[in-house]
Amino acid sequence: MPEIINTPAWVKDAVFYQIFPERFANGDPGNDPAWVLPWGTQPTPLTFMGGDLQGILDHLPYLHELGITAIYLTPIFKARSNHKYDTCDYFEVDPGFGDKALLKKLVDTAHQNNMRVILDAVFNHCGDGFWAFQDVMEKGPNSPYCDWFFLNDFPIDQNPPNYQTCGGAGFLPKLNIANPAVRQHLLDVAVFWIKETGIDGWRLDVPWKAPLEFWREFRQQVKQVCPDAYIVAEAWRDGLRWLQGDTCDAVMNYPLRDYILDYCAHDAMDAEDFDHFLTRLNQTYGAIAPNQLNLLGSHDTARLLTLCKGDVSRTVLAFICMFTGLGIPMIYYGDENGMTGENDPGCRRCMDWNPDHWNDDIRNTVKTLIQLRHAHPALRTGDYQPLLTFNGVYAYQRSLGSDQLIIVTNPRDARENLRIPMPSDNTVTCWQDALSGRLFNVQANQLLLPQLHSKQGLILTPFTQ
């Protein structure tokens, strides 16, 4: 069981939004690289579209209206690629995105609109354009930075690389964090951007590739300058490693994503299976479960609607499960409007700002879910109690004192005359669905559902006349 972690208080109330800056919005064409393509061009791993920090700043009202209260930006530091996971200079904003002053303006404006901003800490590796690696390539064994990397031979050969990389990519040399100079450089970066711009935390990229001791020191230094900073690890597996109270506040909840997709999108789990794996996951996380960063899509996955094979109802069900379960919901840019795309580069298409292209059913449901989360403490910090697993139908209650909601999901065939047993202390006699407005009565302490449609979700709140 994880240790109790003193997660910042603001996190439990947050709704996150992940932005891939190069593809969100082009607010300043003046900083576009010469090779930029027209906005909306079908992307490849090497193409640029001109998205920047000004574009994000210009669209903060859009995020505010949606109900977003926290933004996670993938890397923004100087780099050669469109994704910026190949850092050239950790102390400079990429000139195609803007500069330090613009980043600070973005953070300040976000704070004025009750939004937090966290950045991506890509500290396991840098890019081959990183100044220290460039020095090694130029001077070979005479470079004072040879021990900043894991080198096998000279001269440097990038194809195939004769040095340790991230994932075998020659343009991503691995940093030797055991070297005190490298370690200090990265720790200085972590503190610098908090002090310089007031960011609210860090998402740790591939943290399992770096020494655990480094992340312990990272946490100490970050929390010393900003006790309210949220530190969340990318952890596709082995999340408990980061939840011992000495490194991270939470992990990106990829196991939950897998379960939701298997239940809602792929029809690979029935309700009984889904409840079993959710219960086991929440028991594993313990008191930290409400702090986990939940997601259904990211820059590393196919988009949600694509995974649901274009089925809007299944997409809506997945969002319902994420927003009403334990943890902090995060939306990948454009998923709220039904954007599609296979994995990289398809999932990194330009944000479509034409409302005529948006899927209203998905968008309206997401907006309602965000509003419900903000309005109901039970969805943020309340208890989670399963009520029914019946073939595909899953029902559960979220409650905190008098604040109560019942969620019913059904990714399979329609059901008639379904009865859901209520908790013994239930006093509510009528419930209303927040999505459709339909009313459902309680008789003999059983919630009666005369008809539950195929691939339908209900979010029920007490109805009072």
Legacy VTK file of the C-alpha trace (Angstrom):
# vtk DataFile Version 3.0
C-alpha trace
ASCII
DATASET POLYDATA
POINTS 465 float
0.000 0.000 0.000
1.426 3.460 -0.907
2.410 5.942 1.733
0.130 8.906 2.364
1.326 11.699 0.101
0.687 15.328 0.891
-0.696 16.127 -2.548
-1.440 19.833 -3.149
-5.003 20.681 -2.153
-5.846 22.236 -5.537
-5.333 18.977 -7.400
-8.456 17.216 -6.103
-10.650 19.907 -7.673
-8.828 20.040 -11.006
-9.927 19.144 -14.503
-6.795 18.826 -16.655
-6.335 19.474 -20.362
-3.285 18.209 -22.236
-1.914 20.389 -25.018
0.619 19.460 -27.691
1.697 23.064 -28.343
2.815 22.690 -31.964
-0.674 21.579 -32.947
-3.061 23.505 -30.704
-3.187 26.985 -32.234
-0.920 29.314 -34.223
-1.220 32.648 -32.459
1.887 34.297 -33.922
2.768 33.395 -37.524
5.804 35.651 -37.142
7.666 32.971 -35.187
6.843 30.135 -37.595
9.772 28.165 -38.989
10.323 28.673 -42.705
9.152 25.135 -43.440
5.788 25.422 -41.687
2.832 23.853 -43.507
-0.724 25.226 -43.693
-2.741 24.633 -40.540
-4.610 21.362 -40.718
-2.297 19.645 -43.193
-2.144 15.889 -42.648
0.808 15.504 -40.266
3.909 13.345 -40.511
6.478 12.804 -37.747
8.614 15.569 -39.277
6.124 18.275 -40.256
5.539 21.626 -38.526
2.240 23.537 -38.381
3.174 26.630 -36.354
1.372 26.112 -33.040
2.803 28.244 -30.239
2.309 29.693 -26.759
0.457 32.727 -28.115
-2.067 30.352 -29.637
-2.636 28.773 -26.219
-2.891 32.204 -24.588
-5.430 33.325 -27.188
-7.590 30.273 -26.455
-7.586 30.383 -22.670
-11.181 31.713 -22.840
-12.108 28.547 -24.752
-10.606 26.394 -21.997
-12.195 28.508 -19.282
-15.630 28.203 -20.906
-15.141 24.441 -21.170
-14.448 24.317 -17.423
-10.737 23.431 -17.511
-8.761 24.333 -14.377
-5.316 22.874 -15.144
-3.195 22.588 -18.285
-0.418 20.107 -18.986
1.910 21.198 -21.788
4.127 18.701 -23.555
7.722 20.036 -23.882
8.198 23.685 -24.759
11.989 24.048 -24.459
14.294 24.708 -27.401
14.455 21.613 -29.600
14.628 20.534 -33.240
11.513 18.363 -33.530
7.834 19.277 -33.563
7.277 17.347 -30.322
10.260 18.911 -28.449
11.240 15.761 -26.570
14.757 16.318 -27.956
15.845 19.280 -25.829
18.657 21.496 -27.104
18.537 24.027 -24.266
16.564 23.495 -21.059
16.771 27.168 -20.118
15.176 28.536 -23.298
11.650 28.371 -24.653
11.692 27.122 -28.224
11.722 30.232 -30.461
8.957 28.706 -32.569
6.773 28.779 -29.437
7.784 32.152 -28.015
10.073 33.170 -25.171
10.314 33.276 -21.372
8.265 36.456 -21.137
5.432 34.917 -23.157
5.473 31.744 -21.060
5.246 33.838 -17.897
2.365 35.820 -19.409
0.593 32.569 -20.260
1.025 31.224 -16.725
0.004 34.521 -15.122
-3.095 34.799 -17.312
-4.012 31.205 -16.604
-3.715 31.879 -12.868
-5.962 34.917 -13.213
-8.550 32.583 -14.730
-8.154 29.985 -11.943
-6.116 27.606 -14.096
-2.858 25.879 -13.196
-0.044 25.031 -15.621
2.406 22.123 -15.436
5.304 21.420 -17.786
6.975 18.285 -19.103
10.266 17.272 -17.432
12.224 15.385 -20.099
15.307 14.626 -18.023
16.279 11.080 -18.971
17.561 12.199 -22.351
18.188 15.326 -24.363
18.374 15.933 -28.113
21.402 15.559 -30.332
21.293 19.351 -30.650
21.934 19.749 -26.900
24.998 21.948 -26.500
26.942 19.398 -24.438
26.330 16.596 -26.937
27.286 18.901 -29.786
30.574 19.565 -28.013
31.194 15.809 -27.747
30.422 15.322 -31.423
32.857 18.101 -32.321
35.745 17.327 -29.963
35.356 13.609 -29.362
37.315 12.300 -26.362
38.694 15.794 -25.755
35.277 17.191 -24.837
34.806 17.940 -21.132
31.236 16.653 -21.496
31.990 13.053 -22.476
30.892 11.807 -19.071
27.532 13.567 -19.460
26.521 10.663 -21.696
26.968 6.914 -22.088
29.480 6.655 -24.932
30.821 3.433 -26.371
33.367 4.627 -28.930
34.662 7.522 -30.996
33.955 9.099 -33.353
30.248 9.493 -32.574
28.131 7.509 -35.008
24.401 8.188 -35.063
23.256 5.431 -37.442
23.181 3.127 -35.644
24.093 5.113 -32.522
27.233 4.017 -30.690
25.981 5.682 -27.496
23.066 5.005 -25.161
19.808 6.556 -26.337
16.152 6.668 -25.394
14.467 3.826 -27.222
17.263 3.442 -29.756
16.634 6.857 -31.327
19.957 8.396 -32.329
18.611 11.921 -31.891
17.827 11.228 -28.196
21.134 10.644 -26.337
20.629 9.455 -22.771
21.953 11.721 -20.027
24.254 10.350 -17.329
22.304 11.551 -14.305
24.791 9.796 -12.002
27.202 12.571 -13.003
26.829 15.312 -10.334
27.171 18.066 -12.951
24.348 16.637 -15.058
22.174 16.068 -12.022
22.670 19.626 -10.810
21.974 21.023 -14.263
18.604 19.292 -14.376
17.683 20.183 -10.810
18.503 23.802 -11.599
16.114 23.572 -14.560
13.299 22.238 -12.372
13.642 25.080 -9.894
14.365 27.783 -12.483
11.047 27.540 -14.316
9.028 27.549 -11.115
10.796 30.688 -9.921
10.910 32.346 -13.340
7.341 31.778 -14.488
5.330 30.403 -11.545
4.416 27.062 -13.112
2.483 24.704 -10.871
4.325 21.431 -11.307
5.971 18.877 -13.544
4.984 15.766 -15.449
7.940 13.367 -15.474
8.726 11.820 -18.843
9.861 8.138 -18.845
10.899 8.431 -15.179
11.692 4.722 -14.862
14.745 5.269 -17.084
16.381 7.625 -14.554
17.725 6.760 -11.073
15.124 6.810 -8.320
17.497 8.797 -6.116
17.450 11.601 -8.651
13.679 11.863 -8.460
13.835 11.905 -4.671
16.156 14.881 -4.823
13.999 16.411 -7.554
10.942 16.278 -5.277
12.810 17.810 -2.362
14.041 20.765 -4.377
10.767 21.376 -6.222
8.658 21.207 -3.059
11.102 23.472 -1.257
10.492 26.304 -3.723
6.824 25.454 -4.373
5.091 23.223 -1.812
1.937 23.326 -3.949
3.648 21.889 -7.022
2.023 18.772 -8.486
4.515 16.102 -9.555
3.009 13.349 -11.697
4.882 10.503 -13.343
4.315 8.957 -16.721
3.913 5.342 -15.618
2.363 2.860 -18.007
3.173 0.063 -15.538
4.487 -0.287 -11.987
2.776 2.828 -10.663
3.440 1.965 -7.016
7.142 2.692 -7.455
6.254 6.395 -7.701
3.736 6.457 -4.864
5.878 5.924 -1.795
5.772 9.557 -0.698
9.344 10.398 -1.707
9.089 11.112 -5.456
5.673 11.856 -6.977
2.201 12.942 -5.963
0.534 10.702 -8.539
0.964 8.810 -11.787
-0.775 8.996 -15.133
-3.368 6.275 -14.676
-2.792 4.157 -17.770
-4.143 0.953 -16.161
-7.486 2.677 -15.594
-7.441 3.776 -19.234
-6.960 0.157 -20.309
-9.899 -1.017 -18.193
-12.243 1.732 -19.393
-11.379 1.052 -23.023
-11.818 -2.698 -22.612
-15.223 -2.137 -21.017
-16.570 0.795 -23.042
-14.783 0.706 -26.393
-13.649 -2.851 -27.124
-16.398 -4.814 -25.324
-13.641 -7.051 -23.946
-14.932 -6.897 -20.348
-18.351 -7.317 -18.869
-19.427 -5.261 -15.862
-18.296 -7.909 -13.394
-14.778 -7.900 -14.853
-14.694 -4.115 -14.972
-15.707 -3.794 -11.337
-13.153 -6.418 -10.291
-10.236 -4.657 -11.931
-11.364 -1.195 -10.813
-11.704 -2.402 -7.220
-8.312 -4.054 -7.305
-6.698 -0.938 -8.813
-8.276 1.411 -6.271
-7.308 -0.866 -3.399
-3.745 -0.928 -4.712
-3.575 2.866 -4.852
-5.367 3.275 -1.535
-5.715 6.849 -0.309
-3.815 8.106 -3.365
-6.451 6.879 -5.846
-8.320 10.239 -5.874
-5.066 12.035 -6.817
-4.186 9.927 -9.863
-4.180 11.676 -13.243
-6.751 9.804 -15.329
-6.685 9.881 -19.114
-8.271 8.257 -22.136
-5.931 9.642 -24.789
-2.602 11.409 -25.147
0.051 12.300 -27.702
1.271 8.683 -27.361
-2.039 6.941 -28.164
-4.690 6.814 -30.845
-7.549 9.197 -30.172
-10.526 8.049 -28.158
-13.164 8.248 -30.915
-10.839 6.333 -33.226
-10.347 3.617 -30.595
-14.129 3.446 -30.336
-14.250 2.924 -34.132
-16.192 6.129 -34.589
-18.922 5.072 -32.163
-20.008 8.265 -30.399
-22.051 6.415 -27.756
-19.067 4.311 -26.672
-16.900 7.439 -26.594
-19.419 9.161 -24.329
-19.532 6.109 -22.036
-15.748 6.167 -21.684
-15.833 9.835 -20.697
-18.579 9.108 -18.155
-16.470 6.385 -16.546
-13.389 8.589 -16.367
-15.136 11.672 -14.997
-17.196 9.867 -12.374
-14.544 7.456 -11.096
-11.776 8.021 -8.569
-9.034 10.343 -9.766
-8.384 13.576 -11.638
-9.760 13.676 -15.212
-7.600 14.897 -18.096
-8.771 15.591 -21.650
-6.409 15.383 -24.608
-6.854 18.458 -26.769
-9.652 18.035 -29.308
-11.069 14.825 -27.847
-13.839 16.919 -26.313
-14.939 17.739 -29.868
-14.581 14.260 -31.314
-11.294 14.631 -33.154
-10.000 11.388 -34.672
-6.582 9.967 -35.473
-4.486 6.842 -35.125
-1.318 6.889 -33.029
1.554 9.265 -33.871
1.356 11.175 -36.126
-2.413 10.831 -36.495
-3.148 11.725 -32.872
-1.091 14.909 -33.258
-3.200 16.583 -35.907
-3.889 20.292 -35.686
-6.730 21.323 -33.416
-9.812 21.859 -35.550
-11.238 25.212 -34.548
-14.249 25.037 -36.878
-17.316 24.414 -34.664
-19.136 22.966 -37.670
-16.715 20.034 -37.502
-17.262 19.337 -33.800
-19.352 16.446 -32.543
-22.028 18.100 -30.411
-23.010 14.918 -28.577
-19.480 14.351 -27.311
-18.818 18.009 -26.593
-22.069 18.603 -24.725
-21.551 15.479 -22.615
-17.996 16.469 -21.721
-19.137 19.962 -20.734
-21.886 18.481 -18.571
-19.436 16.078 -16.938
-17.071 18.931 -16.125
-19.911 20.995 -14.675
-21.062 18.044 -12.558
-17.558 17.464 -11.249
-17.226 21.109 -10.251
-20.690 21.109 -8.645
-20.449 17.837 -6.705
-17.720 17.245 -4.104
-18.756 13.579 -4.139
-17.232 13.234 -7.610
-13.961 14.733 -6.414
-13.393 13.228 -2.980
-16.428 11.065 -2.226
-16.727 7.362 -1.535
-17.065 4.899 -4.388
-19.559 2.055 -3.864
-20.504 -0.506 -6.533
-24.252 -1.260 -6.553
-24.769 -3.677 -9.434
-22.876 -5.736 -11.993
-25.253 -7.455 -14.377
-23.778 -8.658 -17.657
-22.844 -5.348 -19.317
-24.597 -3.084 -16.822
-22.515 -1.454 -14.112
-23.969 0.815 -11.414
-22.117 2.592 -8.626
-22.626 5.409 -6.171
-20.398 8.386 -5.397
-21.248 9.995 -2.070
-19.912 12.564 0.351
-22.319 13.301 3.176
-25.598 14.417 1.651
-24.060 14.817 -1.818
-24.921 11.652 -3.756
-24.819 10.494 -7.371
-25.564 7.150 -8.986
-23.862 6.270 -12.253
-25.158 3.537 -14.567
-23.265 2.416 -17.673
-24.297 -0.110 -20.308
-22.022 -0.673 -23.323
-24.034 -3.719 -24.427
-27.636 -4.495 -25.422
-30.652 -2.584 -24.160
-32.235 -3.741 -20.890
-35.785 -3.485 -19.605
-37.145 -3.458 -16.061
-33.744 -3.377 -14.432
-33.628 -3.116 -10.647
-30.615 -1.676 -8.869
-30.358 -2.379 -5.127
-29.805 0.796 -3.144
-27.663 1.252 -0.037
-29.551 0.462 3.155
-29.401 4.093 4.310
-30.877 5.485 1.091
-33.689 8.004 1.616
-34.020 9.284 -1.954
-37.232 8.227 -3.686
-36.654 9.766 -7.110
-33.509 10.310 -9.178
-32.973 12.442 -12.274
-30.516 11.785 -15.099
-28.271 14.810 -15.636
-27.814 13.913 -19.314
-31.404 13.296 -20.444
-33.547 14.741 -17.665
-35.429 11.441 -17.243
-36.765 10.542 -13.799
-36.399 7.170 -12.113
-38.227 6.030 -8.984
-37.160 3.930 -6.014
-39.467 1.191 -4.749
-38.675 -1.252 -1.932
-35.221 0.330 -1.854
-34.556 -0.617 -5.452
-33.955 1.876 -8.230
-36.250 1.003 -11.142
-34.996 1.439 -14.694
-37.896 0.601 -17.043
-35.580 0.940 -20.021
-31.830 1.284 -20.322
-30.756 1.794 -23.913
-27.846 0.058 -25.571
-24.552 1.934 -25.077
-26.197 4.375 -22.662
-24.910 6.018 -19.525
-26.914 7.666 -16.743
-25.687 10.128 -14.127
-28.396 10.343 -11.498
-28.834 12.984 -8.835
-31.616 13.233 -6.244
-34.753 14.839 -7.651
-36.710 17.205 -5.480
-39.858 18.986 -6.685
LINES 1 466
465 0 1 2 3 4 5 6 7 8 9 10 11 12 13 14 15 16 17 18 19 20 21 22 23 24 25 26 27 28 29 30 31 32 33 34 35 36 37 38 39 40 41 42 43 44 45 46 47 48 49 50 51 52 53 54 55 56 57 58 59 60 61 62 63 64 65 66 67 68 69 70 71 72 73 74 75 76 77 78 79 80 81 82 83 84 85 86 87 88 89 90 91 92 93 94 95 96 97 98 99 100 101 102 103 104 105 106 107 108 109 110 111 112 113 114 115 116 117 118 119 120 121 122 123 124 125 126 127 128 129 130 131 132 133 134 135 136 137 138 139 140 141 142 143 144 145 146 147 148 149 150 151 152 153 154 155 156 157 158 159 160 161 162 163 164 165 166 167 168 169 170 171 172 173 174 175 176 177 178 179 180 181 182 183 184 185 186 187 188 189 190 191 192 193 194 195 196 197 198 199 200 201 202 203 204 205 206 207 208 209 210 211 212 213 214 215 216 217 218 219 220 221 222 223 224 225 226 227 228 229 230 231 232 233 234 235 236 237 238 239 240 241 242 243 244 245 246 247 248 249 250 251 252 253 254 255 256 257 258 259 260 261 262 263 264 265 266 267 268 269 270 271 272 273 274 275 276 277 278 279 280 281 282 283 284 285 286 287 288 289 290 291 292 293 294 295 296 297 298 299 300 301 302 303 304 305 306 307 308 309 310 311 312 313 314 315 316 317 318 319 320 321 322 323 324 325 326 327 328 329 330 331 332 333 334 335 336 337 338 339 340 341 342 343 344 345 346 347 348 349 350 351 352 353 354 355 356 357 358 359 360 361 362 363 364 365 366 367 368 369 370 371 372 373 374 375 376 377 378 379 380 381 382 383 384 385 386 387 388 389 390 391 392 393 394 395 396 397 398 399 400 401 402 403 404 405 406 407 408 409 410 411 412 413 414 415 416 417 418 419 420 421 422 423 424 425 426 427 428 429 430 431 432 433 434 435 436 437 438 439 440 441 442 443 444 445 446 447 448 449 450 451 452 453 454 455 456 457 458 459 460 461 462 463 464
